[in-house]
Amino acid sequence: MRNPTKARAFFPTYNQRFDLSSAEKFGEVTFLVKSDIPSPFRTQELVERLETELSLLEFNPSVDYIGLTGSTIHVSLLTAAVAANHEVFNVLMFDAVEDRYVIREIDLS
């Protein structure tokens, strides 16, 4: 059983080009789509997979984070999927000057 108070950092897809080690301090780094990533032109398929994984992994906007790293379309679709169900959630943005991730709250209420 998952501990609902232990934070996770959700990233849309796995990409070995990115060093996510500084995101680990915010929680367990979790990739929502690890294999058979749909073409960027098949957005509905990717949205459905992202939403399914968020649900199965019990995304909790009060403790979990969305990582804004990766393909622009993948990050955009993940953010839209979360925003469709949650007015307030936290994202991790990479600050290149500081060479680390920082938290930003998204409040759509």
C-alpha positions as CSV (number, residue, x, y, z in Angstrom):
1,M,0.0,0.0,0.0
2,R,1.3,3.4,-0.9
3,N,2.0,6.0,1.7
4,P,-0.2,9.0,0.7
5,T,2.0,11.5,2.4
6,K,5.2,10.5,0.6
7,A,5.8,12.9,-2.3
8,R,6.6,11.8,-5.8
9,A,7.8,13.8,-8.8
10,F,5.9,12.7,-11.9
11,F,7.6,13.2,-15.3
12,P,5.6,12.5,-18.5
13,T,8.1,10.2,-20.2
14,Y,11.6,8.7,-19.7
15,N,14.4,10.4,-21.5
16,Q,18.0,9.6,-20.5
17,R,19.2,13.0,-21.7
18,F,18.0,14.7,-18.6
19,D,19.7,14.4,-15.2
20,L,16.8,14.4,-12.7
21,S,18.9,13.8,-9.6
22,S,18.1,17.2,-8.2
23,A,14.4,16.4,-8.5
24,E,14.8,13.4,-6.2
25,K,14.9,15.7,-3.1
26,F,11.3,16.5,-3.7
27,G,10.2,12.8,-3.8
28,E,10.5,9.6,-5.8
29,V,11.0,10.4,-9.5
30,T,8.3,8.5,-11.4
31,F,7.9,8.3,-15.2
32,L,4.3,7.9,-16.3
33,V,5.0,6.5,-19.8
34,K,8.2,4.4,-19.9
35,S,7.9,2.5,-23.2
36,D,5.9,2.5,-26.4
37,I,5.6,6.3,-26.2
38,P,3.0,7.4,-28.7
39,S,3.9,9.7,-31.6
40,P,3.6,13.4,-30.7
41,F,0.9,13.5,-33.4
42,R,-1.3,11.0,-31.5
43,T,-2.0,13.4,-28.6
44,Q,-5.3,11.7,-27.5
45,E,-3.5,8.4,-27.0
46,L,-0.8,10.0,-24.9
47,V,-3.4,11.9,-22.8
48,E,-5.3,8.7,-22.1
49,R,-2.1,6.9,-21.0
50,L,-1.0,9.8,-18.8
51,E,-4.5,10.1,-17.2
52,T,-4.6,6.3,-16.6
53,E,-1.2,6.3,-15.0
54,L,-2.0,9.3,-12.8
55,S,-5.1,7.5,-11.6
56,L,-3.4,4.1,-11.1
57,L,-0.6,5.8,-9.2
58,E,-3.0,7.8,-7.1
59,F,-1.6,11.3,-8.0
60,N,-2.2,13.5,-5.0
61,P,-1.9,17.3,-5.9
62,S,-1.4,18.2,-2.2
63,V,1.9,16.3,-2.0
64,D,3.0,15.2,-5.5
65,Y,4.7,17.3,-8.2
66,I,4.6,17.4,-11.9
67,G,8.1,17.7,-13.5
68,L,8.3,20.2,-16.4
69,T,11.1,18.4,-18.1
70,G,11.0,16.6,-21.4
71,S,9.3,16.9,-24.7
72,T,7.3,20.1,-24.9
73,I,4.2,18.3,-26.1
74,H,4.5,15.6,-23.4
75,V,4.9,18.1,-20.6
76,S,2.0,20.2,-22.0
77,L,-0.3,17.3,-22.2
78,L,0.6,16.1,-18.7
79,T,0.0,19.6,-17.3
80,A,-3.3,19.8,-19.1
81,A,-4.4,16.4,-17.8
82,V,-3.6,17.4,-14.2
83,A,-5.3,20.8,-14.6
84,A,-8.5,19.2,-16.0
85,N,-8.9,17.5,-12.6
86,H,-7.2,19.7,-10.1
87,E,-7.4,23.5,-9.7
88,V,-4.2,23.7,-7.6
89,F,-1.1,21.6,-8.0
90,N,2.7,21.9,-7.8
91,V,5.2,21.7,-10.6
92,L,9.0,21.3,-10.6
93,M,10.8,23.7,-12.9
94,F,14.4,23.4,-13.7
95,D,16.4,26.6,-12.9
96,A,19.4,26.5,-15.2
97,V,21.1,29.3,-13.4
98,E,20.9,27.6,-10.0
99,D,21.2,24.1,-11.6
100,R,18.4,22.7,-9.6
101,Y,14.6,22.2,-9.6
102,V,12.4,24.7,-7.9
103,I,8.7,24.4,-6.9
104,R,6.0,26.6,-8.4
105,E,2.4,26.4,-7.5
106,I,-0.2,26.4,-10.2
107,D,-3.5,27.9,-9.0
108,L,-6.3,27.9,-11.5
109,S,-9.1,28.6,-9.0
